[in-house]
């Protein structure tokens, strides 16, 4: 079995490069579409799951990885798919699809987004009493820590995207 078989995509984040300033965005799965010749998108980060619930499948809150790959621009279809290894995460939950010339800075930029989201999710899952005790104010600190941790993120098990296209 290949490393990325059987995965379902929960969320889709992208990185674009227009001029010297990179940008990020989030696209809901139900409206995912790119122009085939899009040259601005240089990488995407997918939050994935191996075992979604039947409710997630039925309500299309997750979609099979090959379905998402089929909607990518040609540039990314010719690229690589890799696990994004984040500091503090025991099992990778994110996959990156990227061009072969992606830089560590660009990897860290998407990783910071994921780690920042994880930090906020931890705070939001705490009881209300912890917010009253000042836990919420620590959220900014945790997001800044996530940005530093992101610099240590790496890619692993890179394979060609074309191997996973249906």
Secondary structure as UniProt FT lines:
FT   TURN            3..6
FT   STRAND          8..18
FT   TURN            19..20
FT   STRAND          21..26
FT   HELIX           29..31
FT   TURN            36..37
FT   STRAND          41..49
FT   HELIX           54..58
FT   TURN            59..60
FT   STRAND          63..64
FT   HELIX           65..69
FT   TURN            70..71
FT   HELIX           74..77
FT   STRAND          80..85
FT   TURN            87..88
FT   STRAND          94..98
FT   TURN            100..101
FT   HELIX           104..124
FT   HELIX           128..132
FT   TURN            133..135
FT   HELIX           136..138
FT   HELIX           139..150
FT   TURN            151..152
FT   STRAND          154..160
FT   HELIX           161..164
//
